[in-house]
Amino acid sequence: MNTKQQKPLIKLQRWGGSFQVEVVSDPSVKQSLFGWMSAQELGPQSAWRFANMLSSKSLGVVKHAPMFVSKRPGPARTGYLCFYTPLKVAIYIEDVPVDPKICILRMRHSPSIYTAGGAIFAATLSVPESTLWIEDILFWEGRNLWSSQSFTQRWSILKKWFETDWAEDTAIQRGLSIKPRQPLPLTSFNPEAGDVWEFIPDDNSRRRLIWKDKRLNRVTLNSYPQKPKPRIERPVEQTQAEQAKTQQQVVTKTFQAGILDTYFPTLTGPSDGSLVAIAKKDLTGPDVYSLFTADAKSLGIAVIRKMALSHAMRTHCTEKTTVRVEWNSSFDRWEILDVNVTANPSPHSDFTKSLAKK
């Protein structure tokens, strides 16, 4: 038998979200693919890496640098989207050195990308959002663009590819949404607790810098979002009357950052645009939740974009919990904004009216 004519061993799987992929399990295909990427000095088995970590103390060094910023879509890591010339298919590879997940992603695109030498994109597969975010071009038509062209030039090529050589086809993509992750100017940097941001240098051959807002630990609050103040040692001779007066003036409580209903129990109202739904654990994946109205009508799979909310859902939604939601037009789904809220779930008619106003 001519082994060159054999098809790679693939298996259709659901990766926790509402989409399916064709998982590649053939060792010979993996070895050939890694060899092709290593020839371009890229891939999980090469010395190349997407980013370096940036500490909060070093944030000042990027203040006036020629950079862009982009908020990471959840905890997922950037991987490789390869337009692999030997098989003429698009293959996604996790960026982990040991046993990375490899799958074929079906999409409608121009086959000229294979005849020109293939390509390797930087992309993040966000399973909870069922979305592939394409972020950069590393290798294109036989050239390593990451080392030879600025990010502005690479993004221009990627944008043109989306406009002329790619078309959305939900049937072929099997429920996976494919979108470009638009970079923002440095002045747009406005972090919230739990966010993960990337600083993208415009110069070629420079890795991205990843910064995490670690304000997720339990914090002591007098009035949200005031930061905890250092403890001040009082003189020993302070009288008991003064101590009692001080305790009456300052009442300190401990809250869990990230669950807004603790701070604002009256947030939900007829004019704030948010609704309350029932979230139930979906058995298709560890971070997948189905939403329902008060009258038990399905709202589909929820979108969770903040790591703090993801952690809170794991804590409060072993089976089901009430959540505050808002329609996210970018994903065409309801996004969870708050967890374990005290308000009553909204009826299906309220969700219908909310969508009609969009």
Helices and strands as residue ranges (DSSP letters): G 3-5, E 10-14, E 20-24, H 27-38, E 51-53, G 56-62, E 67-71, E 78-84, E 89-93, E 102-104, E 108-109, H 112-115, E 119-126, E 131-140, E 143-144, H 145-148, H 151-164, E 166-167, E 177-180, E 184-185, G 186-188, E 196-201, E 208-212, E 219-221, H 240-249, E 253-255, H 260-263, E 275-281, E 289-292, E 298-301, H 307-316, E 320-328, E 333-339, H 348-356
